[in-house]
Amino acid sequence: MSTTCDFGGTLEENLRDQFVCGLRSESIRQRLFAEDDIDYKKAYRLATSLEAAEKNAASITGRVSTTTAGTGSVACHVVERIGSSTRSTGHKGKNVSGSGSRDGARTLRPQLGQAQLARRWERGPARAKSGPAAAERRQQPCTACGGPHSATTCSFSKYVCRVCNQKGHLRRVCPNLREHHSIHSSTAPADGNEDGETREDSDEVILNMNNVWNNHYKPIMIAIIVHNRLLHMECDTGSAVSCISYEIYNKHFRDLKLKPCKIVLRYYTGELVRPLGMITPLVKYKKRQENLDLYVIENGKSLLLGRQWLTQLGINVSFEETSAVHSLKPDIVFNLNEFSSRFYNVFSDGLGRFTGGTVSIRVREGARPVFLRARPLAYALRAPVERALDQMVSDGILTPVEHSDWATPIVPVLKKDGDIRICADYKLTLNKVLEVDRYPLPKVEDLLARLHGGQRFSKIDLSQAYAQFVLDESRKYTVINTHKGLFMYNRLVYGLASSPGIFQRRLEQLFSDLPYVGVFLDDVIITGRDNKEHLNNLNKVFERLQAHGLKVKKEKCSFFVESIHYLGHVIDKQGVHACPEKVKAIVGTPPPTNVSEVRAFLGLANYYGKFIKNASTILSPLYELLRKDVKFQWNSACDFAFNKVKELLVSSKVLAHYSLSLPLVLTVDASAVGVGAVISHVTATGERPIAFASRSLCTAERSYSQIEREALAIIF
């Protein structure tokens, strides 16, 4: 898996850290942390050796294991080196091994509970209750390695820290590391495994912090609605609980009373932290919502998303959901978290509502109503369709009605995520009598021309775009007929012939005065000649979206990226590229076997015709197959043209963005079967093509002289 990650020279270090972090055995992990200069292979060998040793020890000590009274937990035995007097809890005055008491002898003794071991780690090993030795053992943990002994005698006191490069301590106890770590905890499971432990002198639960601090990773941030507030929380699958700082609690959740909790959080460095308390807010993620525990830490740095929330909300961690801070210039920083908080309403869940007025559909005067009955529905689809209808009613998109002069049957469409999209088959009813709004959709070339000079690009996708526009009283025409009865649309609906024109008109009215902003239905692209202008344009777009009640789908938005997919093209500061995925689909097309397949291939190829010089001339053998008086026959000329176009698409040039400030050059050519042209910009480095164009000649045009065909190439 790591081969697909861009770790560069830090691969071994990252593998080592993830391996150590994922170990179940706390003792083995502590032993590996004590190693200052250790790579992944060495860590693996040492861990497997220690694990084998633990299993062997367990097989021996299991013979004398006892059950701790009153606790229900099984006490194991540990082998410990002792002094001249041998002690064994539960075997006082006896040497369990059968040998006499002597200096350096090994004895078996019952192992204390994990909580007791944690306290012993803080206090030091078993000791006399008084005297100089006891005073020595009551000292603070070793500052070199964190162990229960003096730093003056520690073998790690001469090691060089890999965090601060100072001599005298290991990385895991580095003061600089403590200043930057974030809280990472693991579950305190009911079965008493090593993820957590319970104090025997109280009912508190200690949760371990298993994070390995590493600057090479960007945090995985996931947007979640908590108590009707949008939070961007750092995801950590090594943590059981979710935490926020007291500052965040005081700012957003003061109306939720802090409840006492009986857990103690422990950093992976060993430091214990007691939460101030916990709250149980309503948490929403996509279509899931739960009341979940959220712990408040006095000096917490991160908003931590733990495993409980990940499980309860059904979150699958994906890097597509991550949000990062984009450093654009030393003085310009785009922080998606702050930006999302600023425009909370635009990014929040739920259906938007355009506040700029209602929209209307018009039916031709004298049109006769058409009422069609509901179509039969497969039993397997009934439950999903009913859920979709209920959700649309809940969102205010549909309203049940008892009678209507108009009724249109539905067509359920299965989406990629398994849900059902309800579509109405208006081509049988309403579209026949509509006065269609003919507002034109922009040409791709016109949109791309607006992006000339852009350095980075942002793209936003409106959530349920049409449904954010409220219909006026003309909604009575939109009634659909289902197996659950009649429903009337309250919002603009897909499938109506007028919907694209109405939607495009409103969006262009909203953004038409903004430079470097292009709108094609629900996709809006933003850029600028520099990052400052880009950020300014982005702010203006979102200010208008927020002012007009519109919402976007955050997971489909991109911000300040160097290249972006838009309308079947890849756009960057160099120009326009053919989309690799679509080119791959064209290249993978098998040779046509009939006229319909030829027509389909030509449609695909011509979409990228502007990338291919003299495309129509090259494809002329295929165009011949479309003529009515020609019998379909795939020959070598057709095969050559078919493969030549594929070859040219794969090696196609980057087209320059059109600029009003640069001079243009038109170059034309003509052959006996077609004409072609290329329009280019003259730049300091030479001519850069903006677009190629070509078409085939009809029968009459093929009789033109060469100079006439070349003249035709200028004006076609």
FIRO-78618 format. One record per residue (C-alpha): residue in one letter; y, x, z. Coordinates in steps of 0.5 Angstrom, whole numbers, plus 500, padded with zeros to 3 digits. Layout:
REM FIRO-78618
AYXZ;...
***
This chain:
REM FIRO-78618
M500500500;S505506502;T505508494;T509502492;C514504498;D520508497;F519513503;G520519499;G519525504;T518521510;L512518508;E508522513;E512521518;N513513517;L505513517;R504517523;D510512527;Q506506524;F499508526;V502510533;C505504534;G499500532;L495503537;R492498542;S490503548;E496504552;S493511554;I492514548;R499512545;Q502515551;R498521550;L500522543;F507521545;A507527549;E505531543;D512534540;D510537533;I504532530;D503529524;Y499523521;K493527520;K493530527;A495524530;Y489520527;R484526529;L486526536;A486518537;T479518534;S477523539;L480520545;E478513543;A471516543;A472519550;E474512553;K468509550;N463514553;A467514560;A466506560;S459507558;I458511565;T463508569;G460501567;R454502572;V459502578;S464497576;T466492581;T470485581;T476485584;A476480590;G481474589;T484476582;G478474577;S479481573;V474486572;A476493576;C474499572;H473506574;V477512572;V475520573;E480523577;R481531579;I482531587;G483536592;S479539598;S478532601;T474527596;R477520596;S474514592;T477507594;G471502595;H467509597;K470512603;G467518605;K462519600;N462523593;V460518588;S457523584;G452526589;S455533590;G459535596;S466535597;R470541594;D476543590;G476541583;A471536584;R471530579;T469523583;L469516580;R474511583;P475504582;Q481503577;L487500579;G490494576;Q495495570;A501493574;Q499498579;L498503574;A505502572;R508503579;R503509580;W506512573;E513511576;R511513583;G506519581;P499519583;A495517589;R498521595;A498522602;K503517606;S507522609;G509530609;P512534604;A507533599;A509525599;A516527599;E515531593;R511525590;R517520591;Q521524586;Q524521580;P520522573;C520528569;T526529565;A522533560;C516528558;G517522563;G511524567;P510523575;H512530576;S517535577;A521538570;T521545573;T513545572;C512541566;S509544560;F514540555;S520543558;K521548553;Y520544547;V526542542;C527534542;R527532534;V532527536;C538531539;N535538537;Q536540544;K531544548;G528541554;H525534553;L521530548;R523525543;R521519547;V525521553;C531523549;P538520552;N541519545;L534515544;R535511550;E542509547;H540506541;H534503542;S533495541;I528491545;H521490543;S516487547;S509485546;T505479548;A503478555;P496474554;A492470558;D486474557;G489480561;N489485555;E493491554;D499488551;G501486557;E500486565;T501482571;R504485578;E499484583;D505483588;S508478585;D507473579;E512477574;V509479567;I511486564;L511486557;N511492553;M516495548;N512498542;N517500537;V518507535;W525508533;N526510526;N533511522;H529511515;Y528503515;K533498514;P532492519;I529485516;M534480518;I532473517;A536467517;I535461522;I538455525;V538456533;H542450536;N545448530;R548455529;L546460524;L543466527;H541472523;M535475527;E532482526;C524481525;D519485529;T512483529;G511488535;S515483539;A512477543;V519474545;S525473542;C531475545;I539475544;S544478548;Y549475554;E555476549;I551471544;Y549466549;N556466552;K559465545;H554460542;F550457547;R553456554;D552449553;L544450554;K543452562;L540459563;K533457566;P529463571;C523466568;K518471570;I517476565;V520483565;L521487559;R519494558;Y522499553;Y517503550;T520509553;G518506560;E525503562;L524496565;V529490564;R529484567;P532478563;L538474566;G534468564;M531463558;I533457554;T529453550;P534451544;L532447538;V530452532;K530450525;Y527454519;K526451512;K523445513;R520447520;Q523445527;E521447534;N524447541;L522455543;D523460548;L529465547;Y530470553;V537473554;I538480556;E545482559;N546488555;G542487549;K544490542;S540486537;L538478536;L530480536;L525475532;G519476536;R512473534;Q512467538;W517464533;L514467527;T508464528;Q511457531;L516457525;G510459520;I515465517;N512470512;V516476513;S518478506;F523483504;E527478499;E529475506;T532481508;S540482509;A543489509;V550492510;H552494503;S557500504;L561500498;K567505499;P569508506;D574503507;I570497504;V564494507;F560488505;N556485511;L552479509;N551477517;E558477518;F559473511;S554468513;S557467519;R564466516;F561461511;Y556458516;N557451512;V555454505;F549457508;S547452513;D541447511;G541440509;L544437503;G551438501;R556433499;F562434494;T568432497;G572432491;G570425489;T565421486;V562421479;S560416475;I555414469;R557409464;V552405460;R554402453;E557395453;G552390452;A546394453;R540390455;P537392462;V530395462;F525394467;L519398467;R513397472;A511403476;R505408473;P499408476;L498414481;A492419482;Y490418490;A490425491;L498425489;R500419493;A501422500;P505428497;V509423493;E510418499;R512425503;A517426498;L520419498;D521419505;Q524426505;M529424500;V531417503;S532421510;D537426506;G540420503;I538421496;L535415495;T536408498;P530403498;V532396494;E528390494;H531388487;S534391481;D535389473;W534396472;A527400473;T525407471;P518410472;I517416476;V513423474;P511427480;V512434478;L508439482;K512445485;K510452486;D510452493;G505446493;D510440494;I512435489;R518434485;I520426484;C523426477;A525419473;D523418466;Y530416464;K528417456;L525411456;T530407459;L537409461;N538415457;K538410450;V544406452;L548412456;E555414454;V553421455;D558426458;R559431452;Y562437456;P559443453;L555448456;P558455455;K555460450;V551466453;E556470450;D562467452;L559468460;L557475459;A564477456;R568474462;L564480466;H567486462;G568491467;G564489472;Q561495477;R557491481;F554483481;S553477485;K550471484;I549465488;D545459487;L547452489;S542448493;Q539442490;A545442485;Y546435482;A544432489;Q550434492;F555430488;V555422490;L554417485;D559411485;E557404484;S554406477;R548408482;K545401481;Y543403474;T538409477;V533405480;I526408480;N520404480;T514407485;H508405488;K512404494;G517400491;L524400488;F529406490;M536407488;Y539414487;N545415491;R546422488;L547425481;V540426478;Y536430474;G533427468;L540423466;A543425459;S550425462;S548430469;P549437466;G556435463;I558432469;F556437473;Q558443469;R565440468;R566439476;L564446477;E568449472;Q574445474;L573449481;F573456479;S576456472;D582460474;L578465477;P577472473;Y570475473;V567469475;G562465470;V559458471;F552456468;L550449471;D548451478;D548459477;V555462479;I556470477;I561474480;T564481479;G570485479;R573491476;D572495483;N569493489;K575490492;E576485487;H569483487;L569482494;N576478493;N573474488;L567473492;N571470498;K575465494;V569462491;F566461498;E572459500;R572453495;L565452496;Q566451503;A572447502;H569442497;G562441502;L558445497;K552449499;V548455497;K540457497;K541463501;E534466499;K536465491;C543469492;S544476491;F550480493;F553487490;V547489486;E548494481;S544490476;I542482476;H538477472;Y542472469;L540467463;G535471460;H538478460;V539484465;I547485466;D549492469;K556496468;Q553499462;G552492458;V547487457;H539488456;A534484454;C530481460;P523486461;E519480463;K521476457;V520482452;K513483455;A512476454;I514476446;V510483446;G504480448;T504474444;P498474439;P499473431;P500466430;T495461427;N499456424;V506454422;S507451429;E506458432;V510461427;R516457429;A515458436;F515466436;L521466431;G524462437;L523467442;A525473437;N531470435;Y533469442;Y534476443;G536477435;K543480438;F539486440;I535487433;K539490427;N537486421;A532481425;S532476419;T531481414;I525484418;L522477419;S523474412;P515474411;L515469417;Y520465415;E517464408;L511461412;L516455414;R517453407;K514446406;D512448399;V508455402;K501454404;F500458411;Q497465409;W497470414;N498477410;S499484411;A507483410;C507478416;D503482420;F508488419;A514484420;F511481427;N509488430;K516491427;V520486431;K516487437;E517494437;L524494436;L525489442;V521494446;S526500444;S532495444;K539498445;V544496451;L549492448;A556493451;H560488454;Y566485450;S573487452;L580485449;S583492450;L578495445;P578496438;L572492434;V568494428;L564490424;T559493420;V555489415;D549489410;A545485405;S538485402;A535481397;V532476402;G537476408;V544479411;G546482417;A552485421;V553488427;I560488431;S561494435;H567497440;V570503439;T570508445;A571515447;T564516446;G563513439;E561506437;R557501442;P554495439;I556488442;A551484438;F547484432;A547478427;S542476421;R540470417;S535469411;L538467405;C536461401;T534460394;A541460391;E543465395;R538470393;S541470386;Y547472388;S549479386;Q549485391;I556485392;E556477393;R551478398;E555483402;A561479402;L557473405;A554478410;I562478413;I563471413;F556467415;
***
